[in-house]
């Protein structure tokens, strides 16, 4: 089996997560905060 690794810049990942949350109906401020925390925790190695 071939394993593929993809690297995405943190700022782009945060914007993507924010947009997904907002599209799901999360208010803009909360979507931005949640996206920031998700990316921050991922960068720390907490998945």
Buried (B, 14 or more C-beta within 10 A) or exposed (E): EEEEEEEEEEEEBBBEBBEEBBEEEBEEEEBBBBBBEBBEEBEEEEE
